């Protein structure tokens, strides 16, 4: 929470980071360059031309959709091709491989919200609706598998299009609780 930024502050983050480094250097902190640092990261999301390609064209496989478990892989590197074609979020065309690559990066991921921010899974028009394609549950299962934890330990939204509130529409009790919390600060 540098400079009191409460939201992700994505647009201002690079400039804020540079300013913090400058201030720390002025205060006497030595900041030697990290020779192994690579500022160029491979993208997680890969462009996709279409959803299903039948008949399959040479050199191009169609993306596969189906009920949970039908096209799922076991997460091993040997099944990378299967993961690359298994659609987890049909609205945003996010594949299992993209979710796995995001989870395996250096920044820990323990919630479906973290995957949303990195891959857009669950950010389409259905918002991960269980009645539609249920992509949030699919993402949750992959995070649990990759982190070797139970599905219950993976964070998720309490309802579609969540906020920090405990319920979708606040009632009088929720409003009083929020007022108490604000007064305590």
N, C-alpha and C positions, 0 to 999 in steps of 0.2 A: 504494500500500500504506500508506495512512494508518492509524495506530494499530495496525499489524501485522496488518491484516485480510488473510487469504490467500485466502479464497473471494470470490465476487462481492459478498457483504455487502449484497444488495439491500435487505433490510428496514431495516438500520441506516444506509444511505448518506445519506439526507436529513439525519438528525440529526447524523451525523459531519461532513457538509459544513458545516452551520451552525456547529458547534463549531470547525472549522478556520478558518472566516472570522472568528469571534469572536477566536480566539487570534492570528490574523494582524493584526487591527485593534488588539488590545491591544499588539502588538509594534511598532505604528507604521505598518503598511501602510495606505495610503489605498485605499479600495474604492468609487469612485464608481459609482452605479447606471448600468447600461447601458440607455439609453432604448429601444433597438431590440430588447431581449430579450423574447421571447414565451414565457411559461411554459406555455402551452397548446398541445400538439402534437396534430395530427390522428392518430387511431389508424391503425395499419397494417392490423390485422385487421378485416375487416368481417363482421358476422353473416350467416349463410346459412341459409335455411329448409330446404332439402333438397338432395339431390344432383342427380338428373336429373328434369326436368320435361317430360313428354311427354303430350299435346301441349303446346307452349309456351303459357303463359298470357299474356294481354295485359300488356305492361309488365314481364314477368319472363322472363328467359332461364334455361334450365337450365345447370348446370355440365357441362362436357364432360371425359370421361376417355378415354384411349386410349394406344396405344404411344407411346414417345418420338418426337417429331417430327410426330405426326398433327395435333395442335391447337396446336403451338408457334407463337409469333409471332416477328417479327424484332426486337422490343423497341422499335420506334418508337412515338411518342405516337399516331400514326394508328391503331395496332392495339390501343389501350387496351381496347376492348370485347372483342376476342379474348383478350387477356391476362386480363381479368376473369372469363372463363368457363372458362379452361384450368386444370384442377385439377392441381396439381403433387404434392400430398400428399393422398391420398384419405382417410386415417385422420382427419386434422385439417381436411380441406376447405380447404387453403391453395391459393390461386390464384397463377398466374404474376404477376399484377399486384401482389399483396401482397409477393411476393419482390422484384420490381423496385422498388417503392416503398421497401422497407427498404434495398436496396442504394444507392439514390439519395439517401438522407438524409445528413446531415452527418457522421455517425460512420462511418468506413470499415469495409467488410465485406470480408474476404478468406478466409472459411471457411464451410463449411456449419454449423459449430457456432454461429457468430454469427447466422446466419439462424434456427436452431432457437430461440435465445433471444428473437428478435424476432417470429417468426411462428408458432412451434410446428411448422413443417414438419419431419417426421422424428421427432416426439415421440409419435406415436400408438402403437397396440398393436404395429405391425410394426417400429417403430424404424428406418425407412428401409431395410428388408431388400431387397437386390437381387432376391431370389427372389419378392417380393411385387409392389410397384408401383415400386420403385427410385427413390423420391423424392429420396434423397440425390444420386444422379447427375443428376437433373433440376435440382435446386437448384444443384449445382456448375456445370452448363452455363450457367445463367442468370447466376450470379456472374461466370463467365469472360467471357461476352458483354458484360455491363454494365461490367466493369472493363477490357475490352479486353486480356485476358491469355489464356494457354492454360489449358486445363482442368487440366493438371498443376500449375499454379501456385496453384490454389485449395486451401486446406487442407480436410481432411475427417477423419472418424474412421477409425482403422485397422481397426475392427470395430464392430458394433452395440453400443450402450451402453458406449462407451469410457471409459477413465480415463487417467491419466497413465502407466500401465504400458506396456511395449513389447509385451506379449502378454496375451491374455485371462486365462489362469490362470498364475500365476508358478511357475516351476520353481526348482530349487536355485541355478542360475546367476543367475537374475534376483534371487532373494532375497539372494545374496551381493553383487550389484551395488548393490542398494538399501541394504544395511547399510553398504557402503563410502561411498556418497553421504551417508548420514545421519551417519556418523562424521566426515566431512570438514567438516560444518557447524559 
